[in-house]
């Protein structure tokens, strides 16, 4: 279920996905809600492109670190790859 930042208090959340299109963001919101995972969304900018690198706006999805593996089980079969910072 979607929550505001206040719901999570001062807990650190993990970024799990950056949606580049609204349709993609709405699909992921439905999936996370149906799977019972608490999440937070916010818009932010990211750098994209290969030849012409530009700054773009996306929808960033955050969840509690304890829920990452559970979210992966629901997301990956639907074509969403969980974000990993390496």
C-alpha positions in Angstrom: 0.0 0.0 0.0 1.2 3.5 -0.9 2.2 5.7 2.1 3.8 9.1 2.7 7.2 9.5 4.2 5.7 10.1 7.6 4.4 6.6 7.7 8.0 5.2 7.7 9.3 7.7 10.3 13.0 8.0 10.3 13.7 4.5 8.9 16.0 4.3 5.9 14.2 3.0 2.8 15.7 1.2 -0.2 15.2 2.4 -3.7 13.7 -0.5 -5.6 12.7 0.9 -9.0 12.7 4.1 -11.1 9.8 4.2 -13.5 10.5 6.2 -16.6 6.9 6.5 -17.8 3.6 7.1 -16.1 2.0 3.9 -17.4 4.9 1.9 -16.0 4.6 3.6 -12.6 0.9 3.0 -12.4 1.4 -0.7 -13.2 4.0 -1.1 -10.5 1.8 0.7 -8.0 -1.0 -1.7 -8.7 1.4 -4.7 -8.3 2.8 -3.5 -5.0 -0.6 -2.7 -3.6 -2.0 -6.1 -4.6 0.9 -7.9 -3.1 0.5 -6.0 0.2 3.9 -4.3 0.2 4.1 -0.9 1.8 5.9 1.6 -0.4 6.6 5.3 -0.9 6.9 7.1 -4.2 8.4 10.4 -5.2 9.4 12.1 -8.4 13.0 13.0 -8.9 15.5 13.4 -11.8 17.9 10.9 -13.2 20.4 11.0 -16.1 19.5 8.9 -19.1 20.5 8.4 -22.7 23.6 7.0 -24.4 24.7 9.5 -27.0 22.8 12.5 -25.8 22.7 12.2 -22.0 19.9 14.3 -20.6 18.3 14.9 -17.2 14.9 13.3 -17.0 12.1 13.0 -14.5 11.0 9.6 -13.1 9.0 8.0 -10.4 11.2 6.6 -7.7 9.8 3.7 -5.6 11.1 3.1 -2.1 10.3 0.2 0.4 11.5 -1.0 3.8 14.8 -3.0 3.3 13.1 -6.1 5.0 10.6 -6.2 2.1 13.0 -6.1 -0.8 13.2 -9.9 -1.4 9.4 -10.2 -1.1 9.0 -7.3 -3.6 11.4 -9.0 -6.0 9.3 -12.2 -6.1 6.3 -10.1 -7.3 8.1 -7.7 -9.5 10.5 -9.8 -11.6 7.9 -12.1 -13.1 6.0 -9.0 -14.3 9.1 -7.6 -16.0 10.3 -5.1 -13.3 13.9 -5.5 -12.3 14.7 -4.4 -8.7 17.1 -1.5 -8.6 20.6 -2.3 -7.2 23.2 0.3 -6.4 26.6 -1.2 -7.1 
